Amino acid sequence: MTTQQHIKEKVFSSYQVFIIAILAILQFTIILDFMVLSPLGAILMKELNVSTRQFGLVVSAYAFSAGAAGLLAAGFADKFDRKKLLLFFYTGFIIGTAFCAVAPNFHFLLIARIITGLFGGVIGSISFAIITDLFKLEVRGRVMGYVQMAFAVSQVLGIPVGLLLANKFGWHSPFWMIAGFGAILGMLILIYMRPVNEHLKVQHDRSAFKHLAATISKPNYIRAFLGTTLLATGGFMLMPFGSAFGIHNMGLTMEQLPILYGVTGVFSMLFGPITGKLSDKIGKYKMFVAGSIISIIMVAIYTNLETTPLWLVILINVILFVGISSRMIAASALMTAVPQIQDRGAFMSINAAVQQISGGIAAYVASLIVVETSSGKLNHYDTLGYVVIAAMIVAAFLMFWINKYVTHQSKQDKEIKVDLHSEIPVEA
């Protein structure tokens, strides 16, 4: 065994590897539950007689309820063992997804999405709090790279399988797949995951409301929440109408969508851990800027496409998703360094709530901008692209400040540790 191999093996303990795997798979089910609506959009709008505005409302309903749940849970997020919180909300998420699977009409589906959002929207924040508790900042980039890889896996495995199931057994079947898989994962968390409760030792706010108010009023946290608001815009605006745009504007078939999402996901899967490791090596903000530049260029191209061959759509999609995932991995790792230990759960819950609410607004605004013609073609999708690009540019400036703050805090923490360990006892 070489020295380099030995160092690589010692980066994470076996239990930390287990935690990374569990959280990545957990994120897979949550992201898939949201993302599967995009490729199912064309089917849903036809079978349930849903307009683009109603479909935008279905997507927004999940986001708004997730945001509300995040705010309600924020005051309690640092007062319980994070494992218990994770299991509670994941159980609710599975039940909500099962309701989606049995939805007979638009209104039932809308209510089911609200229930799913109330529980599912908090899970990501709990997962990020666990990562912050168990992993040092120096390796969080690669941890986020693996966890965010769930985004790509949901494309490689989840979305193509979901589309195949939908085409063969109906659009309800992908939700049954998620609910069944989630139940198995929940049992693994219950049996093998250890309690995560070190934060309870430094928790001083007895009132959940006071803890929420104290966390939400800190200026440094507020700036981070503003950054999250802009980060949420891109995905929530473009993705809900992605399948409809691909079919009616770019000339793709329903059978080609699994190929498109599958190939894109494979490359996103490969690049996820690489960009995570690079963000630890060259700096998280530098990686964020690089990803933003790639994303801006590709969004400008993608949203202006007309009839396009499949191979070219795949190429553009791959580059676009590599750029987007680079932004999200770097930004997520950077955000974990903002809150103090006693505020982590509350900060992550509020941050997730801000993300979901912002995304819900973005999705609904997108449904007002995009217009479906009688032929099914979407108009003004290019306008949507310009709005996303503007949000990305402003987000880069906000993330610059967040990076500056995190760097300053990290430097101060190191200086305090050095001072504590460098005191020389005075001889009598």
C-alpha positions in Angstrom: 0.0 0.0 0.0 1.4 3.4 -1.0 1.4 6.5 1.2 -1.0 8.2 -1.1 -3.5 5.3 -0.9 -3.2 5.3 2.9 -4.0 9.0 3.0 -7.0 8.6 0.8 -8.3 5.8 3.0 -8.0 7.9 6.1 -9.9 10.9 4.8 -13.2 9.4 6.1 -13.8 6.7 8.7 -16.0 3.7 7.8 -18.9 5.2 9.7 -18.5 8.5 7.9 -18.6 6.7 4.6 -21.8 5.1 5.8 -23.3 8.5 6.7 -22.3 9.9 3.3 -23.9 7.0 1.5 -27.1 7.2 3.6 -27.5 11.0 3.2 -26.7 10.7 -0.6 -29.4 8.1 -1.1 -31.8 10.1 1.1 -31.2 13.1 -1.0 -31.8 10.9 -4.1 -35.3 10.1 -3.0 -36.1 13.7 -2.1 -34.7 15.2 -5.3 -36.3 12.5 -7.4 -39.7 13.2 -5.9 -39.3 16.8 -7.1 -37.5 16.2 -10.4 -39.8 13.4 -11.6 -42.6 16.0 -12.0 -40.6 17.7 -14.8 -40.5 14.7 -17.2 -44.0 13.7 -16.2 -45.2 17.3 -16.9 -46.2 16.5 -20.5 -48.2 13.4 -19.4 -49.9 15.1 -16.4 -51.0 18.2 -18.4 -52.6 15.8 -20.9 -54.2 13.1 -18.7 -55.4 15.4 -15.9 -56.2 18.3 -18.3 -53.8 20.6 -16.5 -52.8 24.0 -17.9 -49.2 25.3 -17.6 -50.4 27.7 -14.9 -51.9 24.8 -12.9 -48.8 22.7 -13.4 -46.7 25.6 -12.1 -49.0 25.7 -9.1 -48.4 22.0 -8.4 -44.7 22.6 -8.4 -45.0 25.7 -6.3 -47.3 24.1 -3.8 -44.5 21.7 -2.8 -42.1 24.5 -2.5 -44.3 26.8 -0.5 -45.3 24.1 2.0 -41.7 23.0 2.3 -40.7 26.6 3.0 -43.4 27.0 5.7 -42.4 23.7 7.3 -38.7 24.9 7.4 -39.7 28.1 9.2 -41.9 26.2 11.7 -39.3 23.6 12.4 -36.4 26.0 12.7 -37.0 26.9 16.3 -36.9 23.2 17.3 -34.2 22.1 14.9 -31.4 22.4 17.5 -33.4 21.0 20.4 -33.6 17.3 19.4 -31.3 14.5 18.3 -31.0 15.1 14.6 -31.5 11.4 13.9 -34.9 11.5 15.5 -35.9 14.6 13.5 -34.7 13.0 10.3 -36.8 9.9 10.9 -39.9 11.9 11.8 -39.9 14.1 8.7 -38.8 11.3 6.3 -41.8 9.2 7.5 -44.1 12.1 6.7 -42.4 12.5 3.3 -43.0 8.8 2.4 -46.7 9.1 3.4 -47.1 12.2 1.3 -45.5 10.5 -1.7 -47.9 7.6 -1.4 -50.8 10.1 -1.5 -49.3 11.4 -4.8 -49.3 7.9 -6.1 -53.1 7.5 -5.6 -54.1 11.0 -6.7 -57.1 10.7 -9.1 -57.3 14.4 -10.1 -55.5 17.7 -10.1 -56.9 18.9 -6.7 -55.9 15.7 -4.9 -52.5 15.8 -6.4 -52.1 19.4 -5.3 -53.0 18.5 -1.7 -50.6 15.5 -1.8 -47.8 17.7 -3.0 -48.4 20.1 -0.1 -48.2 17.3 2.4 -45.0 15.9 0.8 -43.5 19.4 0.9 -44.4 19.9 4.6 -42.2 17.0 5.5 -39.7 16.6 2.6 -38.7 20.3 2.6 -37.0 20.0 6.1 -35.0 16.8 5.4 -32.3 18.6 3.3 -31.6 21.1 6.1 -31.3 18.3 8.7 -28.9 16.4 6.4 -26.7 19.5 6.0 -26.7 20.1 9.7 -25.6 16.5 10.2 -22.8 17.0 7.6 -21.7 20.2 9.4 -21.6 18.3 12.8 -19.7 15.3 11.6 -17.3 16.7 8.9 -14.6 19.4 9.0 -14.9 22.3 6.6 -11.7 21.2 4.7 -13.5 18.1 3.4 -17.1 19.3 3.1 -16.7 20.1 -0.5 -16.1 16.4 -1.4 -18.8 15.4 1.0 -21.2 17.7 -0.7 -19.9 16.4 -4.0 -21.0 12.9 -3.1 -24.3 13.9 -1.5 -25.2 16.2 -4.4 -24.4 13.3 -6.7 -27.9 12.2 -5.8 -29.1 14.9 -8.2 -27.3 13.1 -11.0 -28.2 9.6 -9.9 -31.9 10.6 -9.9 -31.4 11.3 -13.6 -29.4 8.3 -14.4 -31.6 5.8 -12.6 -34.6 7.5 -11.2 -36.0 9.7 -14.0 -35.5 7.2 -16.9 -36.9 4.4 -14.8 -39.7 6.7 -13.7 -40.5 7.6 -17.3 -40.4 3.9 -18.3 -42.8 3.0 -15.5 -45.1 6.0 -16.3 -45.2 5.0 -20.0 -46.0 1.4 -19.2 -48.0 1.5 -15.9 -49.2 5.1 -15.7 -47.9 8.3 -14.1 -48.8 7.1 -10.6 -46.2 4.3 -10.6 -43.0 6.5 -10.2 -44.4 7.8 -6.9 -45.0 4.2 -5.7 -41.4 3.4 -6.6 -40.1 6.4 -4.4 -42.4 5.5 -1.5 -41.3 1.9 -1.4 -37.6 2.6 -1.7 -37.9 5.3 1.0 -39.5 2.9 3.4 -36.5 0.6 3.1 -34.0 3.4 3.6 -35.9 4.6 6.6 -35.4 1.2 8.3 -31.7 1.4 7.6 -31.4 4.8 9.3 -33.4 3.6 12.3 -31.2 0.6 12.8 -27.7 1.7 11.9 -27.4 5.5 12.3 -26.0 6.8 15.6 -27.6 9.7 17.6 -26.4 13.1 16.5 -26.8 15.3 19.6 -23.5 17.1 20.4 -25.2 20.4 19.6 -27.5 19.9 22.6 -24.6 20.6 24.9 -24.2 24.2 23.7 -27.9 25.0 23.2 -29.0 27.8 25.6 -32.2 29.2 24.2 -35.0 27.5 26.1 -37.8 29.0 23.9 -38.0 27.7 20.3 -39.5 31.0 19.3 -36.6 33.0 20.8 -34.1 30.6 19.1 -35.8 31.2 15.8 -35.9 35.0 16.2 -32.3 35.1 17.3 -31.1 33.1 14.3 -33.2 34.9 11.7 -32.2 38.4 12.9 -28.4 38.0 12.6 -27.1 40.2 9.8 -24.5 37.7 8.6 -27.2 35.0 8.3 -29.6 37.4 6.5 -27.0 38.0 3.7 -26.6 34.2 3.4 -30.4 33.8 3.1 -30.4 36.4 0.3 -27.7 34.4 -1.6 -29.9 31.3 -1.2 -32.9 33.1 -2.6 -31.0 33.8 -5.9 -29.5 30.3 -6.0 -33.0 28.7 -6.0 -34.1 30.7 -9.1 -32.5 28.7 -11.8 -33.7 25.1 -11.2 -37.2 26.1 -10.2 -37.7 28.3 -13.2 -36.2 26.1 -16.0 -36.8 22.5 -14.9 -40.6 22.3 -14.5 -41.1 23.0 -18.2 -38.0 21.2 -19.4 -39.7 18.1 -20.8 -42.5 20.2 -22.5 -39.9 22.5 -24.0 -37.8 19.5 -25.2 -40.8 17.8 -26.9 -42.7 20.7 -28.3 -39.9 23.2 -29.1 -36.8 21.1 -29.7 -38.7 18.2 -31.5 -37.7 15.4 -29.1 -40.0 12.4 -28.5 -41.2 11.0 -25.2 -39.1 7.9 -25.8 -35.9 10.1 -26.2 -36.4 11.9 -22.8 -35.0 8.9 -20.7 -31.9 8.8 -23.0 -31.4 12.6 -22.6 -31.8 12.6 -18.8 -29.8 9.3 -18.4 -26.7 10.4 -20.4 -26.8 13.9 -18.7 -27.0 12.2 -15.3 -24.1 9.9 -16.0 -21.8 12.8 -16.7 -23.2 14.8 -13.7 -22.5 11.7 -11.5 -18.9 11.6 -12.7 -18.2 15.3 -12.3 -20.0 15.7 -8.9 -17.2 14.2 -6.7 -14.5 15.8 -9.0 -16.0 19.3 -8.6 -16.4 18.7 -4.8 -12.8 17.7 -4.4 -11.7 20.7 -6.6 -13.7 23.1 -4.5 -11.8 21.9 -1.4 -8.5 22.3 -3.3 -8.8 25.5 -5.2 -11.4 27.2 -3.1 -15.2 26.9 -2.9 -15.9 30.4 -4.3 -13.6 30.0 -7.3 -15.4 26.8 -8.1 -18.7 28.6 -7.7 -17.7 31.3 -10.2 -16.4 28.8 -12.7 -19.7 26.9 -12.5 -21.7 30.2 -12.8 -19.8 31.2 -16.0 -20.5 27.8 -17.6 -24.1 27.9 -16.5 -24.7 31.4 -17.9 -23.4 30.6 -21.3 -25.3 27.3 -21.5 -28.6 28.8 -20.3 -28.4 31.4 -23.0 -27.9 28.7 -25.6 -30.4 26.2 -24.3 -33.4 28.5 -23.8 -33.1 29.8 -27.4 -33.0 26.3 -29.1 -35.5 25.3 -31.7 -35.7 21.9 -33.5 -32.4 20.3 -32.5 -30.9 16.8 -33.0 -30.8 14.6 -29.9 -27.0 14.4 -29.8 -26.6 18.1 -29.7 -29.3 18.5 -27.0 -27.5 15.9 -24.9 -24.2 17.7 -25.3 -25.7 21.1 -24.3 -27.6 19.5 -21.4 -24.4 17.8 -20.1 -22.4 21.0 -20.0 -25.3 22.9 -18.5 -25.8 20.4 -15.7 -22.0 20.2 -14.9 -22.1 24.0 -14.5 -25.2 24.0 -12.3 -23.9 21.1 -10.1 -20.5 22.9 -9.7 -22.4 26.0 -8.4 -24.6 24.0 -6.0 -21.8 21.8 -4.6 -19.5 24.8 -3.9 -22.3 27.0 -2.6 -23.7 24.2 -0.3 -20.2 23.6 1.2 -19.7 27.3 1.7 -23.1 27.8 3.4 -22.3 25.1 6.0 -19.5 27.3 7.4 -21.8 30.3 8.0 -23.7 29.3 11.2 -22.3 28.8 14.7 -22.7 25.3 16.2 -25.7 26.3 18.4 -27.5 27.8 15.4 -26.8 25.1 12.7 -30.1 23.3 12.7 -32.1 26.5 12.8 -30.0 28.2 10.2 -30.2 25.2 7.8 -34.0 25.0 8.3 -34.5 28.7 7.6 -32.1 28.4 4.7 -34.0 25.5 3.3 -37.3 27.4 3.8 -35.9 30.4 2.0 -34.8 28.2 -0.8 -38.2 26.5 -1.2 -40.2 29.6 -0.9 -38.0 31.4 -3.4 -38.2 28.4 -5.7 -42.0 28.4 -5.4 -42.2 32.0 -6.3 -39.8 31.4 -9.2 -41.8 28.4 -10.5 -45.0 30.4 -10.4 -43.4 33.4 -12.1 -42.1 31.1 -14.7 -45.6 29.8 -15.3 -46.7 33.4 -15.9 -43.9 34.1 -18.3 -44.1 30.9 -20.4 -47.2 30.6 -22.6 -48.3 27.3 -24.2 -49.7 27.7 -27.8 -52.5 25.5 -29.2 -49.8 23.2 -30.8 -48.1 22.7 -27.4 -45.1 24.9 -28.2 -43.8 27.1 -25.4 -43.3 30.8 -26.0 -41.0 33.2 -24.0 -38.8 30.4 -22.7 -35.8 32.6 -23.8 -37.1 35.4 -21.5 -37.0 32.9 -18.7 -33.4 32.2 -19.5 -32.4 35.9 -19.3 -34.1 36.1 -15.9 -32.1 33.1 -14.6 -28.9 34.6 -16.0 -29.5 37.9 -14.2 -30.1 36.0 -10.9 -26.8 34.1 -11.4 -24.8 37.3 -11.9 -26.2 38.9 -8.7 -25.7 35.6 -6.8 -22.0 35.6 -7.7 -21.6 39.0 -5.9 -23.5 37.8 -2.8 -21.5 34.6 -2.6 -18.3 36.7 -2.8 -19.3 38.4 0.5 -20.3 35.1 2.1 -16.9 33.6 1.1 -15.1 36.7 2.6 -17.1 36.3 5.9 -16.4 32.5 6.1 -12.6 33.0 5.4 -12.4 35.7 8.1 -14.2 33.5 10.6 -12.1 30.5 9.8 -8.9 32.6 10.2 -10.1 34.0 13.6 -10.9 30.5 14.9 -7.4 29.3 14.0 -5.8 32.2 15.7 -7.8 31.6 18.9 -6.7 27.9 18.8 -3.1 28.9 18.4 -3.3 31.4 21.2 -4.8 28.8 23.5 -2.0 26.3 22.8 0.9 28.7 22.7 0.8 30.0 26.3 4.2 29.5 28.0 4.0 29.0 31.8 6.1 31.5 33.7 8.8 30.0 35.9 9.0 31.1 39.6 
